[in-house]
């Protein structure tokens, strides 16, 4: 029993006192799962003490350059090969892709494939898995972004813009609610960011 801090061994007939914290992780909306009857309500309320939401990678694109650099270094070390450099177009492609299939694990697998595919010391755009390269290209064209920026600051600005737009859409463009979700001081801070990026509902 979680509340009594006791457990019973499978097949056992006595309880054992334990002193432990329960950490649970899921990629599902447990509120919706409870409402649909697919998750026990009593268990949900016992677990739902402190919630830490980690947004998917597509909602925190500014993390992608640092993640890719780290994954390249660690994977090269694991494979026992000399560290490789990234062509700016590779980061541009990674920033444009949605990573919706398996989040950071999908990014890690893609980095491993690029390292294996790259013959030289530089990972180029041709080394990016074709399905990622094509999807990223389609996304850039459909969003009307044209030639995407390749500098770190430009990539960071574009990531910030996409994070804000995604949050606005989740909150039906309600400024105050969106500002609260993003952890901003007030709605004026969000409006300032929107003006800087030229974001408007129209």
C-alpha distance (Angstrom), angle and dihedral (degrees) to the residues before:
residue distance angle dihedral
X1 . . .
X2 3.79 . .
X3 3.80 95.7 .
X4 3.81 94.2 48.2
X5 3.84 91.8 44.3
X6 3.77 90.5 -127.7
X7 3.80 133.9 126.0
X8 3.78 134.7 -169.2
X9 3.77 123.8 -146.0
X10 3.77 116.1 -121.0
X11 3.78 105.1 -89.8
X12 3.79 91.8 7.0
X13 3.79 125.8 126.6
X14 3.81 101.8 -151.4
X15 3.78 135.3 62.2
X16 3.80 125.6 -119.9
X17 3.80 122.2 -149.2
X18 3.79 114.4 -127.0
X19 3.80 134.1 -174.8
X20 3.77 105.8 -150.9
X21 3.78 144.0 127.8
X22 3.78 119.8 -127.0
X23 3.80 116.1 -134.9
X24 3.78 116.2 -175.1
X25 3.80 128.7 -176.0
X26 3.78 130.9 -168.4
X27 3.78 140.6 161.3
X28 3.80 91.5 -145.5
X29 3.79 131.6 93.0
X30 3.80 98.6 -112.2
X31 3.82 93.1 -168.7
X32 3.79 88.8 60.4
X33 3.80 91.8 42.0
X34 3.82 90.7 54.2
X35 3.80 91.4 48.2
X36 3.81 89.9 50.6
X37 3.81 91.5 49.4
X38 3.80 94.1 -116.5
X39 3.82 96.0 114.5
X40 3.80 128.0 44.5
X41 3.78 111.4 -106.1
X42 3.81 94.6 -149.4
X43 3.80 91.6 53.6
X44 3.80 91.2 46.6
X45 3.81 92.3 55.2
X46 3.79 91.4 48.0
X47 3.80 91.2 52.2
X48 3.79 97.7 38.0
X49 3.82 98.0 84.7
X50 3.78 101.9 113.9
X51 3.81 121.4 6.6
X52 3.79 122.9 -158.7
X53 3.79 112.2 -170.8
X54 3.79 116.1 -156.3
X55 3.82 108.6 -165.0
X56 3.80 117.6 -134.6
X57 3.78 116.9 -98.4
X58 3.81 92.8 -102.5
X59 3.83 88.7 62.7
X60 3.82 94.3 51.3
X61 3.77 102.7 42.4
X62 3.79 91.9 154.5
X63 3.84 86.5 73.6
X64 3.81 92.8 58.5
X65 3.84 100.1 82.2
X66 3.82 92.6 51.5
X67 3.82 91.8 43.2
X68 3.80 92.9 50.2
X69 3.82 92.2 48.1
X70 3.81 90.6 49.7
X71 3.80 93.3 46.4
X72 3.81 92.0 49.1
X73 3.82 91.7 51.5
X74 3.81 95.6 44.9
X75 3.80 94.5 43.2
X76 3.81 93.1 48.7
X77 3.80 88.8 50.6
X78 3.82 91.1 48.7
X79 3.82 91.7 49.0
X80 3.80 91.3 45.8
X81 3.81 94.2 -122.6
X82 3.78 131.6 131.0
X83 3.84 112.6 -88.2
X84 3.79 112.1 -92.7
X85 3.78 128.8 -143.7
X86 3.78 126.1 -131.6
X87 3.78 125.2 -124.0
X88 3.84 109.2 -131.1
X89 3.81 89.8 -118.9
X90 3.82 89.4 63.8
X91 3.80 91.7 58.3
X92 3.79 89.3 45.1
X93 3.79 89.4 54.7
X94 3.82 92.6 46.5
X95 3.80 90.6 51.1
X96 3.80 92.2 50.8
X97 3.82 95.9 48.9
X98 3.83 119.3 89.2
X99 3.86 100.7 -139.5
X100 3.80 88.5 -151.9
X101 3.82 98.7 144.9
X102 3.79 100.9 66.4
X103 3.80 107.5 -12.9
X104 3.85 115.5 -142.1
X105 3.81 92.3 -1.4
X106 3.81 88.9 59.0
X107 3.82 89.3 51.4
X108 3.81 91.0 49.4
X109 3.81 92.0 50.7
X110 3.80 90.7 48.4
X111 3.81 91.1 51.7
X112 3.81 90.5 51.5
X113 3.80 90.4 51.1
X114 3.82 91.1 49.4
X115 3.80 92.6 50.7
X116 3.81 90.8 50.5
X117 3.83 91.6 46.5
X118 3.82 96.5 47.5
X119 3.81 112.5 92.8
X120 3.80 97.6 -172.3
X121 3.79 136.5 39.1
X122 3.82 93.8 -82.6
X123 3.80 124.5 70.6
X124 3.80 105.4 -140.7
X125 3.78 134.7 -167.9
X126 3.82 90.8 -96.1
X127 3.81 88.9 61.1
X128 3.83 92.0 59.4
X129 3.84 111.0 101.9
X130 3.83 106.3 -95.5
X131 3.82 95.3 -125.9
X132 3.81 90.0 56.2
X133 3.81 93.5 43.6
X134 3.81 92.7 49.9
X135 3.82 95.3 44.4
X136 3.81 91.4 48.5
X137 3.80 90.9 49.0
X138 3.81 91.5 49.6
X139 3.79 91.1 49.3
X140 3.81 93.0 51.5
X141 3.79 91.5 49.9
X142 3.83 94.7 46.1
X143 3.81 91.7 47.9
X144 3.78 90.8 51.5
X145 3.77 92.1 -127.3
X146 3.80 93.5 134.7
X147 3.77 113.9 -169.0
X148 3.78 105.8 11.0
X149 3.80 121.0 -137.6
X150 3.78 119.0 -103.5
X151 3.81 104.7 -165.2
X152 3.80 118.5 99.5
X153 3.82 93.1 -117.3
X154 3.79 92.5 48.6
X155 3.80 91.3 48.2
X156 3.79 90.0 48.6
X157 3.81 91.6 50.4
X158 3.80 91.6 49.5
X159 3.80 90.5 48.6
X160 3.81 90.9 51.4
X161 3.78 90.3 50.1
X162 3.81 92.8 51.0
X163 3.82 92.4 47.1
X164 3.81 91.1 52.4
X165 3.82 93.9 46.4
X166 3.82 91.5 49.0
X167 3.82 91.3 50.0
X168 3.81 91.8 48.0
X169 3.79 91.0 51.5
X170 3.82 91.5 49.3
X171 3.80 89.2 53.5
X172 3.81 95.4 42.8
X173 3.84 89.0 -110.9
X174 3.81 92.9 -62.2
X175 3.81 101.2 156.5
X176 3.82 99.8 -156.2
X177 3.81 94.8 45.9
X178 3.80 91.1 47.2
X179 3.81 91.9 49.4
X180 3.81 89.7 51.6
X181 3.82 92.4 49.1
X182 3.81 91.1 50.5
X183 3.81 91.4 48.6
X184 3.82 94.1 -118.0
X185 3.79 121.9 156.1
X186 3.81 95.0 -115.8
X187 3.79 143.5 -29.3
X188 3.82 90.6 -83.2
X189 3.81 89.5 64.9
X190 3.79 90.2 53.9
X191 3.80 92.3 47.2
X192 3.80 89.2 52.3
X193 3.81 90.9 53.1
X194 3.82 90.7 46.5
X195 3.81 91.4 52.4
X196 3.81 91.0 48.1
X197 3.80 91.2 54.9
X198 3.78 96.8 36.0
X199 3.80 92.5 -117.5
X200 3.78 118.5 166.1
X201 3.77 134.2 150.7
X202 3.77 91.7 -118.4
